[in-house]
Amino acid sequence: MNGYFWDSNILRAFSDNPDHPVLRQHLDRISWESIFLPSVVVAETWRGWLRRIDTVPKKKPDQAIVLHNKLAEAHEMLRRFSVIPFNRNAANRLSVLQQKAKRQKKSIKKRHADMMIAAMTSSNHFIVVTRNEKDFIDWLLPGQVENWIDNPPA
């Protein structure tokens, strides 16, 4: 494998507690340069923060201060990672996964971001790191999904 793609839930866990004991064990066994964020996860992260900021009532400026400071912290955290953009190879793989989902009569709309991450993982020969392994089981090969929060390294 060429590297590790972090799903949003792993990025959030790292942001909340970079010293999480199981996560730390995994981080200690690999080089930081082998960890990447798929552009889909970066987009999800920004979308979440922008949605929070947009919902702050205009009558509560103190809440806006807190949220904008947290947005700046999120920006600094994201800068620590190399981001891999969704590309033509991933788009081709996504088309295959969408066809597979249609044949299996699975909802594509609900799982679109996961399918995009799976397509990127597959086309880059990476491993996706997620706490929601079941979200990727239909799209990736065994060994291409790891949970660095609940499962210590073997």
MDTraj code that builds the backbone (N, CA, C; nanometers):
import mdtraj as md
import numpy as np

residues = "MET ASN GLY TYR PHE TRP ASP SER ASN ILE LEU ARG ALA PHE SER ASP ASN PRO ASP HIS PRO VAL LEU ARG GLN HIS LEU ASP ARG ILE SER TRP GLU SER ILE PHE LEU PRO SER VAL VAL VAL ALA GLU THR TRP ARG GLY TRP LEU ARG ARG ILE ASP THR VAL PRO LYS LYS LYS PRO ASP GLN ALA ILE VAL LEU HIS ASN LYS LEU ALA GLU ALA HIS GLU MET LEU ARG ARG PHE SER VAL ILE PRO PHE ASN ARG ASN ALA ALA ASN ARG LEU SER VAL LEU GLN GLN LYS ALA LYS ARG GLN LYS LYS SER ILE LYS LYS ARG HIS ALA ASP MET MET ILE ALA ALA MET THR SER SER ASN HIS PHE ILE VAL VAL THR ARG ASN GLU LYS ASP PHE ILE ASP TRP LEU LEU PRO GLY GLN VAL GLU ASN TRP ILE ASP ASN PRO PRO ALA".split()
xyz = np.array([
    [0.0839, -0.1182, 0.0000],
    [0.0000, 0.0000, 0.0000],
    [0.0886, 0.1249, 0.0000],
    [0.0327, 0.2315, -0.0551],
    [0.1090, 0.3556, -0.0700],
    [0.0906, 0.4542, 0.0444],
    [-0.0138, 0.4381, 0.1232],
    [-0.0380, 0.5334, 0.2306],
    [-0.1739, 0.5108, 0.2942],
    [-0.2095, 0.6043, 0.3802],
    [-0.3333, 0.5955, 0.4572],
    [-0.4169, 0.7204, 0.4323],
    [-0.5441, 0.6998, 0.3985],
    [-0.6408, 0.8078, 0.3893],
    [-0.7203, 0.8101, 0.5188],
    [-0.7274, 0.9262, 0.5832],
    [-0.8090, 0.9386, 0.7028],
    [-0.9495, 0.9816, 0.6654],
    [-1.0472, 0.9116, 0.7221],
    [-1.1867, 0.9508, 0.7105],
    [-1.2121, 1.0647, 0.8098],
    [-1.3259, 1.1322, 0.7928],
    [-1.3591, 1.2482, 0.8784],
    [-1.3594, 1.2140, 1.0266],
    [-1.4077, 1.0956, 1.0633],
    [-1.4181, 1.0626, 1.2055],
    [-1.2792, 1.0439, 1.2689],
    [-1.1804, 0.9998, 1.1934],
    [-1.0447, 0.9864, 1.2467],
    [-0.9816, 1.1246, 1.2600],
    [-1.0039, 1.2091, 1.1605],
    [-0.9530, 1.3467, 1.1670],
    [-1.0104, 1.4190, 1.2883],
    [-1.1398, 1.4004, 1.3126],
    [-1.2057, 1.4635, 1.4277],
    [-1.1492, 1.4085, 1.5592],
    [-1.1276, 1.2771, 1.5661],
    [-1.0710, 1.2161, 1.6871],
    [-0.9300, 1.2693, 1.7122],
    [-0.8526, 1.2827, 1.6073],
    [-0.7169, 1.3359, 1.6195],
    [-0.7201, 1.4810, 1.6657],
    [-0.8112, 1.5570, 1.6102],
    [-0.8254, 1.6980, 1.6475],
    [-0.8653, 1.7126, 1.7942],
    [-0.9587, 1.6280, 1.8382],
    [-1.0074, 1.6339, 1.9761],
    [-0.9050, 1.5820, 2.0761],
    [-0.8295, 1.4778, 2.0372],
    [-0.7357, 1.4149, 2.1305],
    [-0.6205, 1.3491, 2.0538],
    [-0.5180, 1.4287, 2.0170],
    [-0.4056, 1.3721, 1.9410],
    [-0.3279, 1.2658, 2.0187],
    [-0.3510, 1.2575, 2.1485],
    [-0.2826, 1.1573, 2.2307],
    [-0.3724, 1.0384, 2.2649],
    [-0.4811, 1.0208, 2.1900],
    [-0.5667, 0.9037, 2.2108],
    [-0.4754, 0.7808, 2.2074],
    [-0.4816, 0.6925, 2.3085],
    [-0.3815, 0.5856, 2.3201],
    [-0.3731, 0.4908, 2.2003],
    [-0.4857, 0.4482, 2.1448],
    [-0.4813, 0.3543, 2.0318],
    [-0.4365, 0.4281, 1.9051],
    [-0.4893, 0.5455, 1.8839],
    [-0.4469, 0.6258, 1.7692],
    [-0.2969, 0.6527, 1.7759],
    [-0.2483, 0.6856, 1.8930],
    [-0.1051, 0.7135, 1.9118],
    [-0.0207, 0.5899, 1.8791],
    [-0.0672, 0.4704, 1.9172],
    [0.0066, 0.3474, 1.8854],
    [0.0222, 0.3321, 1.7340],
    [-0.0840, 0.3607, 1.6607],
    [-0.0772, 0.3509, 1.5146],
    [0.0165, 0.4577, 1.4586],
    [0.0060, 0.5785, 1.5098],
    [0.0914, 0.6871, 1.4605],
    [0.2390, 0.6592, 1.4887],
    [0.2669, 0.5918, 1.5986],
    [0.4058, 0.5610, 1.6339],
    [0.4674, 0.4544, 1.5433],
    [0.3851, 0.3764, 1.4735],
    [0.4380, 0.2679, 1.3913],
    [0.4580, 0.3071, 1.2445],
    [0.4114, 0.4250, 1.2055],
    [0.4241, 0.4675, 1.0653],
    [0.4839, 0.6076, 1.0592],
    [0.5223, 0.6497, 0.9402],
    [0.5722, 0.7871, 0.9258],
    [0.4546, 0.8800, 0.8937],
    [0.4627, 1.0013, 0.9430],
    [0.3575, 1.1014, 0.9208],
    [0.3374, 1.1249, 0.7713],
    [0.4442, 1.1114, 0.6938],
    [0.4375, 1.1352, 0.5497],
    [0.3506, 1.0333, 0.4764],
    [0.3126, 0.9255, 0.5433],
    [0.2277, 0.8251, 0.4782],
    [0.0787, 0.8476, 0.5054],
    [0.0463, 0.9558, 0.5773],
    [-0.0934, 0.9882, 0.6085],
    [-0.1389, 1.1021, 0.5183],
    [-0.2549, 1.0821, 0.4558],
    [-0.3100, 1.1807, 0.3637],
    [-0.4574, 1.2028, 0.3941],
    [-0.5066, 1.3163, 0.3500],
    [-0.6501, 1.3420, 0.3554],
    [-0.7039, 1.3433, 0.2133],
    [-0.8105, 1.2673, 0.1881],
    [-0.8759, 1.2815, 0.0578],
    [-0.9463, 1.4175, 0.0540],
    [-0.9483, 1.4796, -0.0618],
    [-1.0117, 1.6114, -0.0740],
    [-1.1579, 1.6077, -0.0296],
    [-1.2213, 1.4925, -0.0395],
    [-1.3605, 1.4771, 0.0048],
    [-1.3715, 1.5057, 0.1551],
    [-1.2765, 1.4569, 0.2334],
    [-1.2772, 1.4779, 0.3783],
    [-1.2524, 1.6253, 0.4108],
    [-1.1630, 1.6883, 0.3376],
    [-1.1372, 1.8310, 0.3591],
    [-1.2643, 1.9106, 0.3290],
    [-1.3315, 1.8766, 0.2207],
    [-1.4568, 1.9452, 0.1861],
    [-1.5626, 1.9246, 0.2943],
    [-1.5739, 1.8017, 0.3452],
    [-1.6702, 1.7746, 0.4533],
    [-1.6376, 1.8580, 0.5770],
    [-1.5100, 1.8693, 0.6076],
    [-1.4670, 1.9452, 0.7251],
    [-1.5034, 2.0925, 0.7100],
    [-1.4688, 2.1515, 0.5956],
    [-1.5012, 2.2927, 0.5724],
    [-1.6514, 2.3152, 0.5704],
    [-1.7240, 2.2255, 0.5042],
    [-1.8699, 2.2399, 0.4968],
    [-1.9309, 2.2404, 0.6372],
    [-1.8824, 2.1533, 0.7243],
    [-1.9326, 2.1484, 0.8614],
    [-1.9069, 2.2772, 0.9374],
    [-1.7857, 2.3300, 0.9262],
    [-1.7540, 2.4539, 0.9964],
    [-1.8327, 2.5721, 0.9405],
    [-1.8435, 2.5809, 0.8097],
    [-1.9172, 2.6923, 0.7497],
    [-2.0647, 2.6861, 0.7861],
    [-2.1192, 2.5656, 0.7938],
    [-2.2599, 2.5500, 0.8339],
    [-2.2789, 2.6003, 0.9776],
    [-2.1838, 2.5648, 1.0670],
    [-2.1938, 2.6118, 1.2065],
    [-2.1884, 2.7640, 1.2141],
    [-2.0960, 2.8223, 1.1392],
    [-2.0808, 2.9677, 1.1427],
    [-2.2051, 3.0362, 1.0879],
    [-2.2626, 2.9815, 0.9811],
    [-2.3814, 3.0423, 0.9197],
    [-2.5038, 3.0358, 1.0097],
    [-2.5053, 2.9457, 1.1071],
    [-2.6233, 2.9328, 1.1928],
    [-2.6156, 3.0196, 1.3183],
    [-2.5046, 3.0906, 1.3362],
    [-2.4928, 3.1774, 1.4539],
    [-2.5877, 3.2958, 1.4355],
    [-2.6778, 3.3149, 1.5295],
    [-2.7698, 3.4287, 1.5185],
    [-2.6933, 3.5614, 1.5209],
    [-2.7420, 3.6565, 1.4453],
    [-2.6763, 3.7869, 1.4371],
    [-2.6759, 3.8595, 1.5715],
    [-2.7643, 3.8215, 1.6609],
    [-2.7732, 3.8876, 1.7912],
    [-2.6731, 3.8319, 1.8923],
    [-2.5914, 3.7319, 1.8516],
    [-2.4981, 3.6690, 1.9450],
    [-2.3553, 3.6768, 1.8922],
    [-2.2962, 3.7958, 1.8911],
    [-2.1615, 3.8118, 1.8364],
    [-2.0544, 3.7335, 1.9128],
    [-2.0747, 3.7094, 2.0430],
    [-1.9745, 3.6336, 2.1192],
    [-1.9628, 3.4899, 2.0680],
    [-2.0745, 3.4312, 2.0251],
    [-2.0691, 3.2962, 1.9679],
    [-1.9910, 3.2961, 1.8367],
    [-2.0057, 3.4031, 1.7608],
    [-1.9328, 3.4136, 1.6342],
    [-1.7822, 3.4178, 1.6599],
    [-1.7411, 3.4864, 1.7660],
    [-1.5981, 3.4934, 1.7992],
    [-1.5441, 3.3533, 1.8250],
    [-1.6139, 3.2773, 1.9058],
    [-1.5703, 3.1411, 1.9395],
    [-1.5626, 3.0547, 1.8136],
    [-1.6675, 3.0578, 1.7326],
    [-1.6705, 2.9740, 1.6132],
    [-1.5633, 3.0132, 1.5120],
    [-1.5389, 3.1403, 1.4964],
    [-1.4352, 3.1837, 1.4020],
    [-1.2956, 3.1468, 1.4523],
    [-1.2753, 3.1490, 1.5823],
    [-1.1474, 3.1022, 1.6370],
    [-1.1306, 2.9522, 1.6134],
    [-1.2383, 2.8779, 1.6317],
    [-1.2321, 2.7328, 1.6062],
    [-1.2099, 2.7042, 1.4578],
    [-1.2671, 2.7852, 1.3715],
    [-1.2437, 2.7716, 1.2280],
    [-1.0952, 2.7923, 1.1961],
    [-1.0345, 2.8919, 1.2575],
    [-0.8907, 2.9158, 1.2368],
    [-0.8085, 2.7977, 1.2879],
    [-0.8481, 2.7396, 1.4003],
    [-0.7788, 2.6209, 1.4530],
    [-0.7928, 2.5034, 1.3571],
    [-0.9120, 2.4849, 1.3014],
    [-0.9340, 2.3771, 1.2050],
    [-0.8461, 2.3976, 1.0817],
    [-0.8350, 2.5208, 1.0373],
    [-0.7498, 2.5517, 0.9224],
    [-0.6041, 2.5137, 0.9516],
    [-0.5554, 2.5492, 1.0675],
    [-0.4171, 2.5145, 1.1056],
    [-0.3984, 2.3635, 1.1133],
    [-0.4959, 2.2942, 1.1664],
    [-0.4847, 2.1489, 1.1767],
    [-0.4814, 2.0864, 1.0375],
    [-0.5685, 2.1304, 0.9479],
    [-0.5732, 2.0746, 0.8128],
    [-0.4420, 2.0980, 0.7371],
    [-0.3743, 2.2056, 0.7663],
    [-0.2477, 2.2364, 0.6990],
    [-0.1382, 2.1355, 0.7313],
    [-0.1551, 2.0581, 0.8350],
    [-0.0547, 1.9568, 0.8728],
    [-0.0547, 1.8374, 0.7779],
    [-0.1589, 1.8247, 0.6969],
    [-0.1779, 1.7071, 0.6127],
    [-0.1531, 1.7378, 0.4656],
    [-0.1088, 1.6354, 0.3947],
    [-0.1077, 1.6416, 0.2488],
    [-0.2473, 1.6005, 0.2024],
    [-0.3005, 1.6767, 0.1096],
    [-0.4353, 1.6508, 0.0581],
    [-0.4229, 1.5965, -0.0836],
    [-0.4931, 1.4873, -0.1086],
    [-0.4953, 1.4269, -0.2418],
    [-0.6290, 1.4612, -0.3062],
    [-0.6271, 1.5267, -0.4230],
    [-0.7538, 1.5621, -0.4876],
    [-0.8187, 1.4433, -0.5582],
    [-0.9477, 1.4505, -0.5688],
    [-1.0248, 1.3544, -0.6470],
    [-0.9820, 1.3730, -0.7926],
    [-0.9446, 1.2638, -0.8609],
    [-0.8906, 1.2763, -0.9964],
    [-0.9614, 1.1826, -1.0936],
    [-0.9132, 1.1767, -1.2167],
    [-0.9756, 1.0961, -1.3221],
    [-0.9788, 0.9483, -1.2852],
    [-0.8692, 0.8942, -1.2296],
    [-0.8682, 0.7524, -1.1903],
    [-0.9744, 0.7241, -1.0844],
    [-0.9862, 0.8151, -0.9887],
    [-1.0884, 0.7977, -0.8844],
    [-1.2286, 0.8091, -0.9445],
    [-1.2460, 0.9004, -1.0397],
    [-1.3773, 0.9155, -1.1038],
    [-1.4149, 0.7879, -1.1796],
    [-1.3188, 0.7291, -1.2474],
    [-1.3456, 0.6034, -1.3181],
    [-1.3841, 0.4934, -1.2196],
    [-1.3125, 0.4856, -1.1087],
    [-1.3423, 0.3839, -1.0073],
    [-1.4787, 0.4107, -0.9435],
    [-1.5114, 0.5377, -0.9210],
    [-1.6409, 0.5739, -0.8641],
    [-1.7548, 0.5271, -0.9549],
    [-1.7381, 0.5414, -1.0839],
    [-1.8410, 0.4938, -1.1780],
    [-1.8661, 0.3446, -1.1606],
    [-1.7588, 0.2683, -1.1431],
    [-1.7713, 0.1238, -1.1209],
    [-1.8465, 0.0967, -0.9912],
    [-1.8115, 0.1690, -0.8843],
    [-1.8777, 0.1495, -0.7547],
    [-2.0253, 0.1875, -0.7613],
    [-2.0574, 0.2929, -0.8346],
    [-2.1969, 0.3337, -0.8480],
    [-2.2781, 0.2269, -0.9213],
    [-2.2204, 0.1690, -1.0241],
    [-2.2887, 0.0605, -1.0956],
    [-2.3107, -0.0593, -1.0036],
    [-2.2082, -0.0904, -0.9241],
    [-2.2198, -0.2011, -0.8287],
    [-2.3321, -0.1736, -0.7288],
    [-2.3389, -0.0503, -0.6790],
    [-2.4440, -0.0134, -0.5832],
    [-2.5819, -0.0257, -0.6461],
    [-2.5957, 0.0146, -0.7718],
    [-2.7257, 0.0033, -0.8400],
    [-2.7662, -0.1430, -0.8539],
    [-2.6698, -0.2272, -0.8908],
    [-2.7009, -0.3708, -0.9050],
    [-2.7426, -0.4312, -0.7705],
    [-2.6812, -0.3829, -0.6627],
    [-2.7127, -0.4352, -0.5297],
    [-2.8292, -0.3606, -0.4651],
    [-2.8831, -0.2637, -0.5382],
    [-2.9957, -0.1828, -0.4907],
    [-2.9638, -0.1114, -0.3587],
    [-2.8420, -0.0571, -0.3508],
    [-2.8003, 0.0190, -0.2328],
    [-2.8114, 0.1679, -0.2638],
    [-2.8400, 0.2458, -0.1618],
    [-2.8550, 0.3898, -0.1785],
    [-2.7208, 0.4536, -0.2133],
    [-2.7166, 0.5201, -0.3265],
    [-2.5949, 0.5891, -0.3686],
    [-2.5892, 0.7277, -0.3056],
    [-2.7011, 0.7948, -0.3007],
    [-2.7047, 0.9330, -0.2532],
    [-2.6546, 0.9442, -0.1092],
    [-2.7029, 0.8578, -0.0232],
    [-2.6677, 0.8629, 0.1186],
    [-2.5187, 0.8350, 0.1406],
    [-2.4614, 0.7508, 0.0577],
    [-2.3244, 0.7059, 0.0796],
    [-2.2267, 0.7632, -0.0224],
    [-2.2635, 0.8714, -0.0891],
    [-2.1816, 0.9235, -0.1978],
    [-2.0401, 0.9611, -0.1516],
    [-2.0267, 1.0323, -0.0411],
    [-1.8936, 1.0722, 0.0065],
    [-1.8089, 0.9498, 0.0395],
    [-1.8689, 0.8489, 0.1034],
    [-1.7946, 0.7261, 0.1339],
    [-1.7510, 0.6556, 0.0060],
    [-1.8379, 0.6558, -0.0935],
    [-1.8014, 0.5935, -0.2205],
    [-1.6879, 0.6700, -0.2879],
    [-1.6895, 0.8012, -0.2781],
    [-1.5810, 0.8809, -0.3357],
    [-1.4490, 0.8502, -0.2649],
    [-1.4533, 0.8423, -0.1321],
    [-1.3325, 0.8099, -0.0555],
    [-1.2845, 0.6693, -0.0903],
    [-1.3758, 0.5755, -0.1032],
    [-1.3391, 0.4380, -0.1410],
    [-1.2751, 0.4365, -0.2801],
    [-1.3314, 0.5116, -0.3734],
    [-1.2751, 0.5180, -0.5086],
    [-1.1340, 0.5763, -0.5050],
    [-1.1146, 0.6791, -0.4248],
    [-0.9815, 0.7390, -0.4120],
    [-0.8841, 0.6412, -0.3458],
    [-0.9318, 0.5720, -0.2431],
    [-0.8486, 0.4740, -0.1722],
    [-0.8037, 0.3649, -0.2683],
    [-0.8978, 0.3116, -0.3427],
    [-0.8693, 0.2031, -0.4358],
    [-0.7750, 0.2480, -0.5473],
    [-0.8029, 0.3633, -0.6073],
    [-0.7236, 0.4078, -0.7216],
    [-0.5829, 0.4521, -0.6811],
    [-0.5637, 0.4881, -0.5548],
    [-0.4308, 0.5275, -0.5064],
    [-0.3573, 0.4140, -0.4359],
    [-0.4230, 0.2980, -0.4237],
    [-0.3659, 0.1825, -0.3517],
    [-0.3309, 0.2210, -0.2077],
    [-0.4258, 0.2864, -0.1422],
    [-0.4122, 0.3285, -0.0037],
    [-0.4961, 0.2380, 0.0856],
    [-0.4895, 0.2654, 0.2141],
    [-0.5772, 0.2063, 0.3151],
    [-0.6597, 0.3202, 0.3721],
    [-0.7909, 0.3016, 0.3842],
    [-0.8737, 0.4037, 0.4474],
    [-0.8772, 0.3736, 0.5972],
    [-0.8563, 0.4778, 0.6766],
    [-0.8606, 0.4668, 0.8218],
    [-0.9891, 0.5339, 0.8671],
    [-1.0762, 0.4541, 0.9294],
    [-1.2082, 0.5021, 0.9674],
    [-1.2564, 0.4276, 1.0904],
    [-1.3437, 0.4906, 1.1612],
    [-1.4089, 0.4223, 1.2724],
    [-1.5353, 0.3509, 1.2234],
    [-1.5801, 0.3876, 1.1042],
    [-1.7018, 0.3305, 1.0455],
    [-1.6643, 0.2322, 0.9354],
    [-1.6049, 0.1219, 0.9742],
    [-1.5589, 0.0223, 0.8777],
    [-1.6723, -0.0282, 0.7891],
    [-1.7909, -0.0415, 0.8450],
    [-1.9045, -0.0942, 0.7688],
    [-1.9400, -0.0037, 0.6507],
    [-1.9069, 0.1252, 0.6586],
    [-1.9377, 0.2166, 0.5487],
    [-1.8547, 0.1882, 0.4241],
    [-1.7451, 0.1147, 0.4398],
    [-1.6535, 0.0910, 0.3277],
    [-1.6444, -0.0555, 0.2865],
    [-1.7037, -0.1434, 0.3642],
    [-1.6871, -0.2870, 0.3415],
    [-1.7362, -0.3302, 0.2028],
    [-1.8383, -0.2642, 0.1493],
    [-1.8917, -0.3011, 0.0177],
    [-1.8032, -0.2534, -0.0973],
    [-1.7152, -0.1581, -0.0694],
    [-1.6434, -0.0919, -0.1786],
    [-1.4943, -0.1261, -0.1863],
    [-1.4381, -0.1794, -0.0788],
    [-1.2938, -0.2028, -0.0755],
    [-1.2609, -0.3482, -0.0468],
    [-1.1383, -0.3849, -0.0766],
    [-1.0909, -0.5207, -0.0518],
    [-1.0573, -0.5397, 0.0954],
    [-1.0599, -0.6636, 0.1431],
    [-1.0152, -0.6887, 0.2810],
    [-0.8715, -0.6369, 0.2972],
    [-0.8456, -0.5745, 0.4091],
    [-0.7129, -0.5187, 0.4339],
    [-0.6990, -0.3739, 0.3904],
    [-0.7995, -0.3196, 0.3214],
    [-0.7932, -0.1798, 0.2791],
    [-0.8675, -0.0866, 0.3747],
    [-0.9170, -0.1399, 0.4860],
    [-0.9898, -0.0597, 0.5846],
    [-0.9324, -0.0913, 0.7227],
    [-0.8949, 0.0139, 0.7961],
    [-0.8449, -0.0033, 0.9331],
    [-0.9144, 0.0954, 1.0254],
    [-0.9282, 0.0550, 1.1514],
    [-0.9880, 0.1384, 1.2551],
    [-0.8802, 0.1674, 1.3583],
    [-0.8310, 0.2913, 1.3594],
    [-0.7225, 0.3299, 1.4492],
    [-0.7713, 0.3865, 1.5821],
    [-0.8984, 0.3760, 1.6080],
    [-0.9522, 0.4228, 1.7361],
    [-0.9854, 0.3047, 1.8250],
    [-1.0515, 0.2037, 1.7704],
    [-1.0970, 0.0900, 1.8489],
    [-1.0066, -0.0324, 1.8401],
    [-0.9224, -0.0396, 1.7375],
    [-0.8397, -0.1599, 1.7160],
    [-0.6903, -0.1264, 1.7259],
    [-0.6251, -0.1689, 1.8329],
    [-0.4805, -0.1458, 1.8433],
    [-0.4063, -0.2175, 1.7308],
    [-0.2834, -0.1742, 1.6985],
    [-0.2071, -0.2433, 1.5938],
    [-0.1835, -0.3895, 1.6326],
    [-0.1796, -0.4752, 1.5307],
    [-0.1573, -0.6181, 1.5556],
    [-0.0118, -0.6428, 1.5940],
])
top = md.Topology()
chain = top.add_chain()
for i, resn in enumerate(residues, 1):
    res = top.add_residue(resn, chain, resSeq=i)
    for name in ("N", "CA", "C"):
        top.add_atom(name, md.element.get_by_symbol(name[0]), res)
traj = md.Trajectory(xyz[None], top)
